[in-house]
Amino acid sequence: MSATSPRSAAPDYTRALVWFRRDLRDFDHAALCLALRRARAVHCVFVFDREILDALADPHDRRVEFIWESVVQLAAALAARGGGLIVRHAVARDAIPALAAQLNVDAVFANHDYEPAAQDRDAAVAHALSDRGIAFHTSKDQVIFERAEILTQGGTPFSVFTPYRNAWLRTLTPLHFKSYPVETYASALVPAPDASPIPSLEALGFARTNLAALDVVPGMDGGSKLFRDFHHRIDAYRDARNFPALKGPSYLSVHLRFGTVSIRELAAYAHRLSLERDGEGAQTWLSELIWRDFYAQILWHHPHVVGRSFKAEYADLRFPGNPAHFTAWCAGATGYPIVDAAMRQMNATGYMHNRLRMIAASFLVKDLLIDWRQGEAYFARALIDYDLASNNGGWQWAASTGCDAQPYFRIFNPVTQSERFDADGKFIRRYVPELAALDAKEIHAPWLVPPALQQARGVVIGRDYPAPIVDHAQARAAALELFKRA
């Protein structure tokens, strides 16, 4: 398997196959552009990988619907360029070599994937292709800098974000934002060799979810629509992004996850605005995009973070949490309104505001003393924008076990976080409507409302809304003791 740039000279191939994965777009696409430049005829394929899908327990998985809709749109876009998309429902590590042999291609092109399971799959594909005399080329596409492109002066990977970001910015050149001109070479695309339709969502074993009701638009159309909308809000991003009741974030995380937008286009826009306007909003958003690169390189250099603490001193840390508390946390029934609103938002929509992700994660680990891996796994099932590197990095940050993590003695107080970031309780009322009758002061800690006033408000703790399942002050002391003993 070789990493190759579309700008490097190489001999032509007669036929090539482009394997789409988490890059569901027909523009500014490294692997597609490289194949179009190096081959006279280019086929395209997407595999609904049974190795992944068969492990999903819930047929109403929003991610699968998002992918399916995005694949439908990608197929139409490639057809409009004169090409087509072969779609398979199979085990990808078997299907790709078999299809490559069937099409009699000389090479398969794909974009890098940094997750350990994907690396194992790609190694198996590369080996099977090599046995057939077929080349396998992969390219950087989903990040600006990858692997060992940004290192410390000592030649080691960064484990602290701020110096990594500074090095990232110092290393940056206009070339890193340059688009891959698919449209220039699109004449090499060929239609799919068979007329079989894309398998329906139901044929894949899944069903429609509430994406449409939530106004989530998959595919390139959805990514473009959100990006244009964010153009009008980016200047306020730094100040608005922490308040879940405001329309502060870009909401592009799911599109970045599945590659229906180009990271180069997004990062170039943020970088240009940060220079032209000295815009704090654009600078802050660019830093968030750099965090994606940071966590991706952490995963690449330290694959042990999948399932284990980044910090060796916490490798054997045992969390004594109550399983019933984990169930309550998952259901949004902890008795802490901001935590419950966050969990209910995710359960209802597949999305959770980033500030709330930190609050919910801190509460699970530091208040409930439950292993961060349980929360990480729940988020992995529930979030439509789930990304292994970022999800793992965020959870280990909150749990104080990761790189550049929050120190273990800094523990979010869910009440003060609620008062600060949802001061009037607007977000809480949306997702915890049983508390709607409480005023802006009462809603953050409803158990402190006098019993007579609870009756008058129609919000009786223990009847209409649960009492807190733990006392924060006591839980905080227990968490500090737990980490001190590690």
N, C-alpha and C positions, 0 to 999 in steps of 0.2 A: 504494500500500500504506500503510495507516494503522495506527498503534498506538493501540488504544482500550481503555479500562478497562470492565469489566462494570458498573461503578457509574455510568458517565456516561449522561446522557439522550440518546436517539437515536430516530429514527422506527422503527416496526416494519417488518419484512420479512414477506412471505407465506411464503416458503420459503427455507431456508438449508442449506448443506452444511458440515459440520465435517470438516476434513482432519487426521487423526491422523498424527503422525510419530514423534518421540522423546518421546511423552507417552501411553504405552499404559495409561491408567487411565480409569475412569468417575467419579472423585470428585476434588474440589478441582482442577478443570481449567479454566483461564482461558478458553480459546477455546470450549470446550463450554458453559460457563456463560453466556458472552456471547451465543452464538448462541441458546441456549434462552430468554434474556430478550428478545431482539430479534426473534425470528421466531416465527410461529405454528406452523410445521412444520419439523423439523430432521432432515436425513439425516446419516449419518456414513459416512466412507470411510477405508480404509487402502490404500496402494499399495505393493506389493512392487516397488520402483523398479528397473527393469532397468538404468537408467543406473548404479546402484550395484552391483547383484547380478551383472550380466554381467562386471564387472571382477574378480570374486573367483575366484581360480584353484582353490581347494580346495573341493570339494563337501561336505567334512566341516567346515563352518564353524560353530563353536559359536554365534556371534552370530546367524546366520540361524535356527538351531533355537530359540534363546532368543526371538527376535522372533516366530517363527511360533507358538510355544506361547503367548506373551503376547497375540498377536492373537486366537487362538482363545478365550482367556479373556476378553478385552475384548468380543468379539462376544457371548459368553454373558451377560456382565454388562449390556450394553446391551439385549439382548433381554429380560432380566429386568425392566428398567425400562420396557418397552413399545416399545423402539426396535430397531435392528438395525445391522449393519455391512456395508457394501458393500466387498468386497475385490477388488482388481485386481492383476494381474501385468503391468505395462506401464511405459512411460516416464512418470513422474509429471508432468513439465512439459507433456506432451500430454494425459494421461488426465484430469487434474483439470479443465481448461477444457471438455473434451468431455463429461465427466460432469455438470458444472454446467449446461451447455446442455441436455443430455438430460433432466435433472430439472427444468429450468425454474426454477432457484433465482435469487434476487435477490442473494445474497451468499455468499461462501465465507469461513469462519473457520479460522484456524490459529494456532499459537503460534510465537513467534520462534525462528529458528535463526541462529546467529552465524557459522557456518562459511562461508568464501568461496564454495564450490561451492553450498551451500544458498542463499546470498544470490542467486547468479546464477539458480538454478532458480526461486526465489520471484519474482524480478523478471520472468522470462519468463512465469510463471503470471499475475502481476498484469497484465501487458500484454495477454495473450490474453483474460483475463476482462474487462478494460476494453473491449476491442474488441467484446465481446458485451453490454456494458452491465451487467456483473455486478461488484459491489463485492468487494474483498478486504481483510479486516480481520485483523491479527495482534496478538497479545498477549504480554506477558512471562509466562513460566510456569516455565522451568527453572532460574532463578536468583532470588535475593532482590533484588539490584541489578544493573542491566545498563548497557551502553553508557556514556552520560555522566552517569549518576545520582550517581556518586561521583567527584568531581574534587578536585584540589589547590586551595589558596586562590588560586592563579594561574589557575585554570580549565583546567588541563591534566590529562591522564590520569596516574594514579599509575603508577610503574614500580618501586616498592619496596613490598614486601608489608606490613611493620609499620605504616607510616603509613596505608596503604590500609585495613588492618583496623581501626585506631583510628577512621578516618573512617567506615567501615562501621558500627561500633558506635554512634558518636555520631549518625548519621543514622537509625538504626533506630527505628521506632515499632511499636506493636502492630498497626497497619494492615498492615504488611509481612508479617505472619504470618497475616492473616485468610484463612480458607478460602473458596473459591468454591463456593457451595451448589448444586451440580448437582441434588441430590435435590429441592430446592424447585421447580425448574422443569422436571423431567423429563417432565412430561405433554406437552411439545411434541415429544418424540421420536417418530419414525414408523418402522415396520419397513422393512427393506430392500425395494426394489421388485421384486427378483427373488429367486428361491429357489436361485440357484446356490451351491454349497458353496464354502467357502474352499479355494483350491488346495492340494493336498497339498505337503508338503516336497519330495517327489520330482518333482512337476509343476513346481516352481520350479527344478529342477536341482540339488537338494541332498539330503543324506542325514542320517540320525540320527548323532549323535556320542555321547560318553560323559557327557553332562550328567546323565542319570538315575543312572548309576553313581557320579558325583561328588556326588550328592544336591543338585544345583543345581535349585531350584524356580523356574521362570520366572513371569512375570506378577505381578499384584497379590497373589496368595496367597503367592508366594515373598518378595516385599518385606515384606509384613506379618509373616510368620513370622520373618524375620531381624531386623526392627526390634524385635519383642517380645522376642526372645532377647537383643538388645543392651541392652535395658533393665536386665537383671540384671548386665551387665558394664561399663557405661559408667563407673562410678566408678573402675575399674582401668585405663581406657583409656590414660591418659597414660603409665603405667609399662609396661603390657603390649604396647602397639602396636608396639614396636620389635623384638620377639622372635618370629621366624617359627615357632618350635616351639610358641608359646602361642596360645590362641584370644583374641587381643587386638583385632583390627580389627572393624569392624561388618559387613564383607563386603557392604555395600550399594552399592558403586560401580557394579555392573552395573545395578542397579535405578534408580539415579540417572541413569545413561547413557540408559536407554530409558524413563524416566518412569513406571515401575510403582510408584513411591512419590512422595510430594509433598515437594519441597524445603522448602516452608513448614512442613509438619508436623514434619519432621526438625529444621530449624533452630530452630523454636519450642520444641521439647522440649529441645534442647541449651541454648538460651538460658535457659529457665526454670530448669533444674537448676543452671546455672552461677550463677544469682542466689540460688536457694533454699538450696542446700547450700554455696555457694561452692566448688562441685565442680571440682577441677582436671581430672578426666577429661572432664566435660562441656565445660569451657572449651577444652580441647585439641581435642576433636572439633568444636566450633563453629569453631575456627580452621581446621580442615581443610576444612569446608564453605565458609568464606570464601575459602580458596585457590581453590576452583572458580570463584567469582565473579571473583576477581582474574584468573585465566588467561582466563576468557571475555571480560573487558573488554580484556585485552591483545590477544587475537585480533581483537576488533572494531575497536580503534583502530589496530592495527599488523598488518594482514593479511599483510605481507611476511614475518612469522615463519614462514609456511608455505613452507618450502624455503630460507629465508635466516636468517642470524643476526639476532637482535634488536639486538645491539651492532654498530654500523657498523665498529668497528675490527677485527672478526673476519670481516667479509664475505668476504674473499679468503683466509682461512686454509685451507691445503691440508694434509690429513692423509696421511701417507705409509704408512699401515698395509698389512699383508700380507693379501691376499684369503683365503689359507688360514687365517689367524687368525680372520677373520670367520666362516668356516665352522665352525671349532672352537667359537667363542663361541656361535653359534646352536645347536649340537648339545649344549652342556654338556660340552665335552671340552677345557677350557683347562688342566687340571691344578691349578686353584685350586678346592678343594672347595665353598666357599660360593658362588662364581660359578656353578659347574656345577650345584649343587643348585637355585639360583634359575632358571636357564634350563630345566632339566629340569622343574621345577614348572610353569612357564608352558607348555612344550610339551605336557605331559601333561594339564593342567587348564584352560588358558586364563586362569589367574590367577597373579599374582606378588605376593608380600608387598611392601608399599611400601618398607620398609627395603632389601629385596633389589633393588628397581628402582633405587634410588640406587647400590647397590654394583655391580650389573651394568653400569649405564650408565657410571659412573666408570671401571670396568675397561676397557670397550670404547674409550672416548675417551682416557683418560689413560695406560693401560697398553699397549693395542694400537695407539694412535694411529690409530684408524679414525674416519672422519667420523660425527658424531652422527646425521646424517640417515639413514645406513644402519641404525643401531640403532632410531631412531624408526620407520622403515618396517617393520622386523621386528616390533616391538611392536604396530604397527598391524594387522598380519596375525594375530598370535598371541593378543592379549588380548581376552577376551570383553567387558571393560569399556572397550575403547578409546574414548577421547574426544579429538578433535583438539586442543582447547585445552589440556587437562591433560597429554596425552602430549607435545605439543610443548614446553609450559612446563617439564615435568619433565626432558626431555632437554636443553633448552638450559640449565637450571639446572645439571645435572651437567657439561655441556660447558663451562661458564663463558662461554657466548656469549649468554645470555638476560638478561631483566630480573631484578634482584635475585638474580643467580646466585652460586653458590659461587665465590669467587675462584680463578683458575686455579692458584694455588700450593697450594691445599688439595686434596690428592689422597688418596682413600681407599686405605688399605693393606688389601688383601683378607684378609690373615691376621689382623691385629688386629681388623678388623671381625667376622670369623668368631669369634674368641676372645671378643669382647665380647658379641655378640648371639646366638650359638649355642654357648655355652661348653661344654656337654657333648656337642655334636655330634648332638643328637637330630634336628634338621631335616636335616642333611647325610646322616645314615644313612638317612633315609626316601627321599631322592631320589638318593643316590649309594651304593647298598647294597654296592657292591664295597669300600667303605671301612669297613664295619660292624665289622670285627674290630679296628680301631684304637681306642686309648683316647682319652679326652677331650683329652689333651694332644697326641697324635700326629695326630689327624684333621684339624687345621687346616692343617698343612703336611707332608703325608705324605712328601714327597721328602727331608725331613730325618731321617726314621727310618733308622737304620743298616741296611745291606743285609741283614745276618744276621737282624735282627728283622723286616724286611720278609718274608723267606722264612718265618720262623716264624709270622708273622701270616697268611700267604697273600695278602699285598697287595704285590706287586712293582711298583714304579713303572717304567713303560715296558712292562709286560706286562699287569697287571691294571687299571692306572689310568695315564693319561698323565702324563708329566713336565710341569712348567710350560712353557707355550709362550713365555713371556718371563720375564725376571728383573725383579721389581717395582722394585728400586732403580735399575737401569739404565733401565727404562722411565720411571720418574718423572723422572729427570734429562733424558731426551729430551723428555718432555712440557713440562717447564719451559722448555727451550730453544726448543721450537717456539712456545710462546705468547709468549715474550719477543721473538721476531723478528716477531710479527704487527704 
